Amino acid sequence: MNNNIEEIVREQARAAKEASRRLAVTSSAVKDAALRAMAEALEENAAKILEANAGDMAAAREKGTPRAMLDRLMLDEKRIHGMADGLRQTAMLPDPIGEGEMETIRPNGLEIRRVKVPIGVIGIIYEARPNVTADAAALCLKSGNAVLLRGGSEALQSNRAVSRVLVEAAEKAGMPKGALQFIDSASRDAVGVMMNLTGLLDVIIPRGGAGLIRRVVTESAVPVIETGAGICHTFVDEGADLDMALRIALNAKTSRPAVCNAMETILVHEGVAKEFLPKMAKAMREKDVELRGDEAARAVVPDMAVATEEDWATEYDDLILSVKIVKNIDEAIAHINRYNTGHSETIVTNDLNRAHRFQREVDAAAVYVNASTRFTDGFEFGFGAEIGISTQKLHARGPMGLNELTSTKYLIFGEGQIRA
Amino acid sequence: MNNNIEEIVREQARAAKEASRRLAVTSSAVKDAALRAMAEALEENAAKILEANAGDMAAAREKGTPRAMLDRLMLDEKRIHGMADGLRQTAMLPDPIGEGEMETIRPNGLEIRRVKVPIGVIGIIYEARPNVTADAAALCLKSGNAVLLRGGSEALQSNRAVSRVLVEAAEKAGMPKGALQFIDSASRDAVGVMMNLTGLLDVIIPRGGAGLIRRVVTESAVPVIETGAGICHTFVDEGADLDMALRIALNAKTSRPAVCNAMETILVHEGVAKEFLPKMAKAMREKDVELRGDEAARAVVPDMAVATEEDWATEYDDLILSVKIVKNIDEAIAHINRYNTGHSETIVTNDLNRAHRFQREVDAAAVYVNASTRFTDGFEFGFGAEIGISTQKLHARGPMGLNELTSTKYLIFGEGQIRA
C-alpha cells in the first residue's frame, strides 16, 4: 500500500464529509443552478476535454485495448452535449430532500416525523466510461450528497479534465467546497483505501464489470450497493401469444446484448416448444444469435450447440442465448430462482393465475408479464435518471434514481417529555 | 476453521433459503397462527426451558461471569411469559408484505407497481440474552423472512431449548420447514461462516457489544445493518426552561444508563452554565452519577473530574456523564457531529430558529427538541416491535420494526411492449 495515496484519498474523503454537512442544508435553488452551470462549463470546455480524451484513446489503442472498451472510453462533441444534457435534466427533477415520509403524534404528545435526508458521502468506483463522472456527480449532488469519484485508470486524463471543469463550475455557483472530489490517481490502491473509509464514506456504489463488483462486495468495510449483474430470463408459457413471445424475446436478446437487462436464457413450455422454437431459432439466427440448447430443445432444433450447466449461470453480455424446455411453470420458476441474479425476469402468458404466480414467486428486482426485460431502467421507470440498477435487497432494489440516494431522519418535537 | 461447522451452517442457510421462497408467499393468517402457537408452546414448555437455563446459569457463575451479564442470561417464569407476549403482540401487528408503495402507468402503457416483499434470509448474531431468540424469530417470520440465529455460547442450552420449542410449534402450525434455524454450536467459527454466506444470507444484523458489531461490519461479505452504538448528547440552550432541561437530562442519563439511547455527554450554553450546572451536578450526584467536565465546566463546578478527549468519544453505558460548556449552538452542533454515533440527540430550547437548525444540521437517526433521547425505540415510536436501532444510513435508520425487515419488488404488466 502506497502511504501517499492513502493519505491523499483519506484527506479527500474528510473534505467531502465536511462539505456534506453544508450540502445537506443547501437549497434546491443553489443545487440546480450549480448543475446548470456545470453543464454550461462542460460545453464551453469541450475542446480541452476532447484533447484529454484523445490522450487516453491513443494510450489505449497502443495497449491493444478491445474495440468495445475503446467505444466506452471515447468522447466526442455529441457525448459531451449528452453529459451536459444529463446535468440539465437532473436539475429539473424534483429534489427529494426534506420530503416527509410519515408523521405521527404519540399518546404522550411527542410529534414524530420521518423526512428524507442525504446519505452523506457516496463513493463511486467505475471503469472506462468518462460520462459517469458527470452523471454520478449530478445525481449525488442533486440529492445533497458529497461524492468521491474513482474512475478507471484508462480514462484518467479524460476524467481529470471533466472533473476539473465540474468542480470549478460547481464551487463558483455556490456549492460547498469539497462536495465533489475526484481521485486523480491511476493507482489501484485507491480502491482499497476507499473500501476502508468507514466513518467517512457512507456507501460505495461500484459500477463496472463483475470482477470489480465482486471485489468491492467481498472486501469493503464501507456498506456497498451491488449493481449490474443480470442473468435475465424469458419464460414462454403454454397458451402464450407466440408472435408476442417472439417479439419480446428478440427485443430482450438483440436490442442491446451487452447490457444487464438483456435476456441470457429463454425457457419454453413443452406444450408450445415444437411450434415456437423453430421460428425463434430462425429469427435469432437472422440476428446472428448463437443458440445453446438443452437436450429437449435440441430434439426440436437439432443444429443448436449443447447448453452446459455453466451456460445457465453465465451472463453472456453477447449474442448468445441458452434455451431450455420446461414441463410447467414450477420448473420455470425453480430454474429462474436457482440461476438468476435478482435483476429482471419476464413471462409471456395469457393465463391470469400463472402470471400472478410468476410475479409472486420469482425472486428478482423487476418481474414482468408480457413485456421485454429491457425496460428495467431508471428512465423507462420514470425516475428521470439512474445511478445503476441494484440487484441486492437492502436499501434499494432495481433502478436507483434520486430517491434511492437518500436516507431518512426522525425529527421529534416535545414539550419536556421524559420516558417512564 | 472447523469444516464440520462450516458444512452444518451452510446447509442450514441453504434450507433457510429454500424455506424463504415458500415463506414469502405464506399468508398472514398462517404466519399469525404460527406465532400464537409458538407463544403457547413456550409457556407450555417453561419448565424444560428453565431447566436448560439453570444449566447455563450454573456454568456462567462457575466462570465468574459479571452480575450484569448473569442478569441478561437469566430466565424465569415472568421472562418466558414476556417472550410469549412478544410473539402474540407481533402476531397482532399489520403484515407489511404486499403493501403497495407506488404505482404508475408509463406513456407506453406499461403498468409499474412497487410492493413490499420479504428480504429473504436474515442472519441474527446476538450475545447473552435468550429472549432475543424468540423476539427475532417473531419479527423475521412475521415479515416473511427465514431466519438463521446464532446466539452467544454462554446461552447455548437456553437457546437450544427455546428454539426447539419454537421450531416444532411453527412447523406444526404450517410454517415452511426450515424457515427458523438455530445454529446449535458454541464454536466461534460459526460467525465467520455466516459472514461469508453471500447468495444464501441476504443480511446480517448483529445485536450485542461494540466488539461484535465492529467485527461483523468490517469482515462480513454479506450486507450488514449496524445497530446499537449510542453516544447521545443533550444540548441545553440559552433561554431554555432549565427545570425542563434538568428533568430531561436526568431521565436521559439515569433512567437506564446501560442502553444505547441514554445520554453520555451534556453540552451547556455558556449563558446558562452558572445557573444550570450547580443544580444539575447536585441532582446527578444524588443519583450516583460521576461527572467529568471540561475546563470551563470545572470553573463552575470545581469538584468534577477532568474530561479528556477520550471521554467525548466514549459510550459509558454507565452512571458517568461528561460535561462541556459551549459558546453557542454552532459549537454544540460541531461537537455532536464530531463525536456522536448517529443515534439520538436532543436540544432543550425555547428558540424556534435554533430548534430548527439543530434538527436540520445534527446528523443522527433521531433529533429531538425538548424531549429525552430515551424515546428512540420501536415501541415508543409506535412500530409495535423492534429488532434493533440502526445507526447507519442505508436501508433503515433508527428503530427497525417490521417495515424495516422488508425489501421491494417491481411488478410490471404489459401487452407485448418492447423497447425501442
Interface residues (C-beta under 8 A of the other chain):
Chain A: R21 A24 V25 T104 R106 L110 I112 R114 I119 G120 T198 D202 V203 V217 T218 A221 P223 V224 I225 D241 M244 R247 I248 L250 N251 A252 S255 N337 A355 Q359 R360 E361 D363 A364 A365 A366 V367 Y368 V369 N370 A371 S372 R374 F375 T376 E380 F381 G382 Q392 K393 L394 H395 R397 G398 S407 T408 K409 Y410 L411 I412 F413 G414 E415 G416 Q417 I418 R419
Chain B: R21 A24 V25 T104 R106 L110 I112 R114 I119 G120 T198 D202 V203 V217 T218 A221 P223 V224 I225 D241 M244 R247 I248 L250 N251 A252 S255 N337 A355 Q359 R360 E361 D363 A364 A365 A366 V367 Y368 V369 N370 A371 S372 R374 F375 T376 E380 F381 G382 Q392 K393 L394 H395 R397 G398 S407 T408 K409 Y410 L411 I412 F413 G414 E415 G416 Q417 I418 R419
